[in-house]
Amino acid sequence: MKGTAMRRPMNRGFSRRHFLAGLGVSAAVAPFVPLLESAAGGPEKPAKRFVVFYHPHGVMRQHWLPTGTATNFTLPSILEPLEPLRNRLVVVDGLDVKHTGIAGGPHTVGPAWVLTASPMLEGNDFDHGCCPAHGWNSAPSIDQVIANHIGQDTAYRSIELGVATGGKHLGSCISYAGPEQPLLPVPDPQEVFDWHFAAASEDDLALEKRKAQRLGVIDAVKPELDALQSKVNHDDRVKIERHLDALSDMQAQLESTHSCAPPDIGPAVDIKNRANDGIVSTQQLDLMVALLACGRTNVASIMHRHAENDGAAYPHLDVNVEHHINTHAVASDPVWNELRSVYEWYGSQVAYLADQMSKVIEPDGSTLLDNTIILWSSEISSGRDHSFASMPFVLVGGGGGSLKGNRFLQFPGQNHCRLLVSLCNAYGLDVDAFGGFDDGTGALPGLIG
């Protein structure tokens, strides 16, 4: 019991199997001890995740722009739902989409421009009558570039969800795998649920089995070690105490690991009925959180409606005016009071997503939100004048330690490509330019670090 092997520190090559066998742990438990050895190094560092949240038709800037300084600011009504998550919030103002000319309507090309920073291809796929005809986008979007880097070891490189996004159209797509490779969002939560959760995958079942085995071994070993403490000398008792501490830590990590059981999204609803949009949004966001937490993907996006005149109001908000057309009203028009509640609702949806992520505990004790960056944006900055200046960008999350919150950062006149470069850098991509609209190099100073 006092040989040199027993005197080596437990964290420097010490074999739990030999230690337990030397103390006389039962033969029934001993064969399962290697399961504990495989987890003895502690939890792996959680994967980083990236999420894009899109809403249409810009913002009401007077109700979106914070007031104050970089670290002492007041959130306006659209961003107010994020107040409880201020320590994970970064508002970025002043960035422009410095495009090389309009090809198609601003709402139509904006969704692609914001995330690809690249022009549309030539072609006749989309003829708007008022504007030059053109094809799909010419480059991958930021979410797909990041997915190529962090999505290789997951079942799905990325997952694209939607709420009333329409059909196969430029204004219905924000993600591109590459030139002329649009990734259209899936607008039906039931379809997403059936696809991913109707039957547990073999990988999910194997993971749950390994977890149950390890917890079973811990339950069997701990009582035996407790009983041995009164029968060994001081040195071995110290080792047993350390081992019990390690087992307790391991047990807590295993029990905190998110279960991949199907989320309860409630009954299916008619996704064509705009009165159900609030339910559909919640269902899609719950599915997104579950898919990210389960490790089915590390990259996801959600697009709310499409960037065109869809002729639909927001009955679930008691707003009976169409969004796109009424963003062109003059500032004194009473319709803006109704539209303001629409933008505030989108703010509440981002807050809901982030809050749900903050409740998912990773194996190392961090949260899913700690390891994620949510990029929230629109296809233009202002619906009334179709402006691409001072785009509304909001970041929520920790990015695995790469993003510090509680900041309001202003970069007047800077190319939004600097933000896309910063996001690439946050996920380990060594780039200093992004997209065909980039007219400079480098990341936004101080954003990521």
HELIX and SHEET records of a PDB file:
HELIX    1   1 THR A    4  ARG A    7  1                                   4    
HELIX    2   2 ARG A   16  GLY A   22  1                                   7    
HELIX    3   3 ALA A   30  PHE A   32  5                                   3    
HELIX    4   4 VAL A   33  ALA A   39  1                                   7    
HELIX    5   5 ARG A   61  HIS A   63  5                                   3    
HELIX    6   6 GLU A   80  ARG A   88  5                                   9    
HELIX    7   7 PRO A  106  THR A  116  1                                  11    
HELIX    8   8 ILE A  142  ILE A  150  1                                   9    
HELIX    9   9 LEU A  170  SER A  172  5                                   3    
HELIX   10  10 PRO A  189  PHE A  197  1                                   9    
HELIX   11  11 GLU A  202  LEU A  228  1                                  27    
HELIX   12  12 GLN A  229  LYS A  231  5                                   3    
HELIX   13  13 HIS A  234  SER A  256  1                                  23    
HELIX   14  14 ARG A  274  ASN A  276  5                                   3    
HELIX   15  15 ASP A  277  ALA A  293  1                                  17    
HELIX   16  16 PRO A  315  LEU A  317  5                                   3    
HELIX   17  17 HIS A  323  ASN A  326  1                                   4    
HELIX   18  18 VAL A  335  SER A  358  1                                  24    
HELIX   19  19 LEU A  369  ASN A  371  5                                   3    
HELIX   20  20 GLY A  399  GLY A  401  5                                   3    
HELIX   21  21 CYS A  417  ALA A  426  1                                  10    
SHEET    1   A 7 ILE A 159  VAL A 163  0                                        
SHEET    2   A 7 VAL A 299  HIS A 304  1                                        
SHEET    3   A 7 ARG A  49  TYR A  54  1                                        
SHEET    4   A 7 THR A 372  SER A 377  1                                        
SHEET    5   A 7 PHE A 393  GLY A 397 -1                                        
SHEET    6   A 7 LEU A  89  ASP A  93 -1                                        
SHEET    7   A 7 ARG A 407  GLN A 410  1                                        
SHEET    1   B 2 THR A  67  GLY A  68  0                                        
SHEET    2   B 2 PHE A  73  THR A  74 -1                                        
SHEET    1   C 2 SER A 175  TYR A 176  0                                        
SHEET    2   C 2 PRO A 182  LEU A 183 -1                                        
END                                                                             
